[in-house]
Structures are given as structure tokens and as C-alpha cells.
Amino acid sequence: MSGANGYALEASGLNTFYGKSHILHDVALRCAEGKITTLLGRNGAGKTTTLRSLVGLTPPRTGTVKIFGQETTKLPTYRVAALGVGYVPEGRKIFPNLTVDDNLRVPIERPGPYTIPRVYELFPRLAERKSNLGRQLSGGEQEMLSIARALLINPQLLILDEPSQGLAPLIVREVFRIIETMRAEGISVLLVEQNVRMSLAISDDAYVLENGEMVYSGTAAELSLDEDRIQALAGASAEEWKLEV
């Protein structure tokens, strides 16, 4: 499936509310096909709400979302997923009382290159732990399982919410390597991340959200040169990110 004008996803004028609280204000973003697009912002900026609005979990009150050229604004989440959209939520959301292998058998597989044997090749650590319960895995292993599960629907667009959260630097590098593999295989990726420097290093395009408003859109390379903005985004953790690159 191919989107209009080479975009896997296009959103414009998104206004999303939680009750009476107006969270997103005319948010617009686009994800080019076969590219990694990163959405950055401080905690509470509205990044997760943006992703939930895009996949139908928290539908926007106004605005439009198109995925591969098809308007999906009012579609339920399962219909969005059926278009070839994989979503890895913040907090992993794996099944703690199922084994790794059983977790991987939950998604309805769509035709494509990603099968259970293939994801075990991509994530050898999961192959080693396939008989372990989800709750027995480390944070990094749970994140890998969450990504592997999303890959089994053979998505053409993969949306990841904070995949490096709480992970050790070595595991973070491994997760980012896997995200780059996705792009190499033609999957479009939308990435929400706190790890500003590493996400910009692997991304093609970047957006910055501040208090529910988009304050930057452009290339990741251009943003990576704006040291003041990076320091502001990373906040107190700026030095920490430098050490991890």
C-alpha cells in the first residue's frame, strides 16, 4: 500500500481533548514512506496523546488523519491496525502471565516477511527466553517483545512510544539498531522519544511538540545542529544523553 504524495501518514488540524482539557492544539505532522520521523518534546507536551489520536485510541475532536492516503480519523483502532499500522505503546503492555512464545502468538499475523521464527532471529534474546513468562523478563526484553509482537502484523507503518524508556544504554543502542533495520526494510517509522540525541541520529525528519502545539518541523539533521533547543528538550538529562551517544 502506498500513500498519497509519498506519505505513510498525514495529520492536520488535530484538536484533542481529555474531558474539558484541551491537550492538542491544531497539531499537524507527516511521516514520509520508508523514513524514520521522530516526535520530541518534554514530559507532558502531548506526545502520547498525539499518537493515541493518530491510531484512534483518543480520537481528535477536529482535524483529519490519513494513513496511506485513506482517511482514518473516525475509524476504530482495529481498523487502523488492519491497514498495516503497528503500535508499540509506552509501558510495553505485554501479557505478564503468558510465555514469550504465547505473547507472540496473540497478534493476527498478516502476510509478509515477519514470522515468529524471523523475529526470533532478529531478537536472539527472546529466542533464549521463549518459555519464560512476560513478567520474568527484564525491561529491555519486554520492550523487544513488544516491538516483536507489533512486527508480526507485518506493518508498513510502525509507531513507537518511548521505546528506550528506563533501559540501560547498551539495550537502548540495540533497540535503536532494530528501528534502523525497520527503515532498511521499507517500513515507515514514527518514533516518540525522550532520548533526543540518539533519536535524531537515526531519524530523517523531526517534530517538536510544546504544550500541545507543534513548534518545529524539519529535518532531523537540521534540528541536531540546534544545540540550544536540544539542551532545552533534554533538560536536566542533557549531559546524560551526551554520554550515551
C-alpha positions in Angstrom: 0.0 0.0 0.0 1.3 3.4 -0.9 0.2 6.8 0.4 -0.6 10.0 -1.4 2.4 12.1 -2.3 4.8 9.5 -0.7 3.5 9.9 2.9 2.6 6.9 5.0 0.7 9.2 7.4 -0.6 12.8 7.2 -2.4 14.6 10.1 -3.6 18.2 10.1 -5.6 20.4 12.5 -5.8 17.9 15.3 -7.5 19.2 18.4 -7.8 16.5 21.1 -9.4 16.8 24.5 -9.5 14.7 27.7 -12.9 15.8 29.1 -12.7 19.6 29.1 -8.9 19.7 29.0 -7.7 20.8 25.5 -4.5 18.8 25.0 -3.6 19.2 21.3 -3.9 22.5 19.5 -4.0 22.3 15.7 -1.3 19.6 15.6 -0.1 18.7 12.1 2.6 16.2 11.1 3.6 13.9 8.2 5.6 10.7 8.0 7.3 10.0 4.7 7.2 6.5 3.4 10.3 4.4 4.3 11.7 7.0 6.6 12.0 7.5 10.4 10.2 10.5 11.7 10.8 11.5 15.4 8.4 13.4 17.6 10.2 15.1 20.5 9.0 17.2 23.5 9.3 17.5 27.2 7.2 15.4 29.6 3.5 16.4 29.3 4.0 18.1 25.9 1.2 15.9 24.4 3.3 13.3 22.5 1.5 10.2 23.7 -1.9 12.0 23.1 -0.7 12.7 19.5 0.0 9.0 18.9 -3.3 7.9 20.5 -5.1 10.4 18.3 -3.4 9.0 15.2 -4.4 5.4 15.9 -7.9 6.1 17.1 -7.5 5.4 20.8 -8.3 9.0 21.7 -10.0 10.4 18.6 -9.4 14.1 17.9 -12.5 16.4 18.2 -11.4 18.1 15.0 -8.8 17.6 12.3 -8.0 14.8 9.9 -5.7 11.8 9.8 -4.8 9.9 6.6 -2.9 6.7 6.6 -1.6 5.6 3.2 -3.9 8.1 1.6 -7.0 6.8 3.3 -8.9 9.0 5.9 -8.9 7.2 9.2 -9.9 10.0 11.6 -13.1 8.3 12.8 -12.0 4.6 12.4 -11.7 2.4 15.4 -8.2 1.3 16.3 -8.6 -2.3 15.0 -9.5 -0.9 11.5 -6.4 1.4 11.6 -4.3 -1.7 12.5 -5.8 -3.6 9.6 -4.3 -1.0 7.2 -0.8 -2.1 8.3 -0.2 0.0 11.3 1.8 -1.4 14.2 1.6 0.4 17.6 4.0 -0.2 20.5 2.6 1.8 23.4 4.5 3.3 26.3 4.9 0.9 29.1 5.1 -2.2 26.8 1.7 -3.7 27.6 2.8 -7.3 27.2 0.9 -10.2 28.8 2.8 -10.9 32.1 1.3 -14.4 32.7 1.9 -15.6 29.1 5.2 -17.0 27.9 7.2 -15.1 25.3 6.1 -17.6 22.7 2.5 -17.2 23.6 2.8 -13.4 23.7 4.0 -13.7 20.1 1.0 -15.8 19.1 -1.5 -13.2 20.2 -1.4 -10.9 17.1 -3.3 -12.0 14.0 -0.4 -12.5 11.5 -0.7 -10.6 8.2 1.2 -11.9 5.1 4.8 -10.6 4.9 8.4 -11.2 5.9 7.9 -11.2 9.7 7.0 -14.5 11.2 7.7 -15.9 14.7 10.9 -17.6 13.5 12.0 -14.4 11.8 11.5 -12.3 14.9 13.5 -14.8 17.0 16.3 -14.3 14.5 16.0 -10.5 14.9 15.8 -10.8 18.7 18.0 -13.7 19.8 17.5 -12.8 23.4 13.8 -13.6 23.0 14.5 -16.9 21.5 16.6 -17.8 24.6 13.7 -16.7 26.8 10.8 -18.0 24.8 9.5 -20.3 27.6 9.7 -17.6 30.2 6.7 -15.6 31.4 6.4 -12.0 30.4 6.8 -10.8 34.0 10.1 -12.7 34.3 11.7 -10.6 31.5 13.9 -7.6 32.1 12.7 -4.2 30.9 14.8 -4.4 27.8 13.5 -7.9 27.0 9.9 -6.7 27.5 10.5 -3.8 25.1 11.9 -6.2 22.5 8.9 -8.5 22.9 6.5 -5.5 22.5 8.3 -4.5 19.2 8.5 -8.1 18.0 4.7 -8.6 18.6 4.0 -5.4 16.6 6.2 -6.7 13.7 4.1 -9.9 13.4 1.3 -8.0 11.8 3.9 -7.0 9.1 3.2 -3.3 9.4 4.0 -0.8 6.8 3.9 1.9 9.4 5.3 1.3 12.9 4.5 3.7 15.7 6.7 3.5 18.8 6.1 5.4 22.1 9.2 5.8 24.2 10.9 2.5 23.3 14.1 3.4 25.3 12.3 4.4 28.5 14.0 3.0 31.5 16.5 0.9 29.6 20.3 0.6 30.1 22.4 2.4 27.4 23.6 -0.9 25.8 20.0 -2.1 25.4 18.9 1.4 24.1 21.5 1.0 21.3 20.1 -2.4 20.5 16.6 -1.1 20.3 17.7 1.8 18.0 19.6 -0.6 15.8 16.4 -2.6 15.3 14.5 0.6 14.5 17.0 1.3 11.8 16.6 -2.2 10.5 12.9 -1.4 10.1 13.6 1.5 7.8 16.1 -0.5 5.8 13.3 -3.0 5.1 11.0 -0.3 3.9 8.9 0.2 7.0 7.9 3.8 7.8 8.5 4.6 11.5 7.0 7.3 13.8 9.1 7.5 16.9 8.3 9.3 20.2 11.4 9.6 22.3 13.0 11.3 25.3 16.5 10.3 24.1 16.9 13.4 21.9 20.3 12.9 20.5 20.1 9.2 19.7 16.6 9.6 18.1 17.8 12.5 15.9 20.9 10.5 14.9 18.8 7.8 13.3 15.8 9.9 12.1 15.2 11.6 8.7 12.6 14.1 9.9 11.7 15.7 13.2 8.9 17.5 15.0 8.9 19.2 18.4 5.8 19.5 20.5 5.4 22.0 23.3 2.3 22.4 25.4 0.2 20.6 22.8 1.5 22.8 19.9 3.9 21.9 17.2 6.9 24.4 17.4 9.3 22.7 15.0 9.1 20.7 11.8 12.0 20.0 9.6 14.9 17.6 9.0 16.4 15.7 12.0 19.9 16.8 10.7 18.9 20.4 11.0 17.5 20.1 14.5 20.5 18.1 15.7 22.6 21.3 15.0 20.4 23.5 17.2 22.3 22.9 20.5 20.1 25.3 22.5 16.9 23.6 21.5 18.4 20.1 22.2 19.5 21.2 25.7 16.0 22.6 26.3 14.4 19.3 25.2 16.7 17.1 27.2 16.5 19.4 30.2 18.5 18.1 33.2 19.3 14.9 31.3 21.3 16.7 28.5 24.6 15.5 29.8 23.4 12.0 30.3 22.4 11.9 26.6 25.8 13.0 25.6 27.3 10.1 27.4 25.0 7.6 25.7 25.7 8.5 22.1 
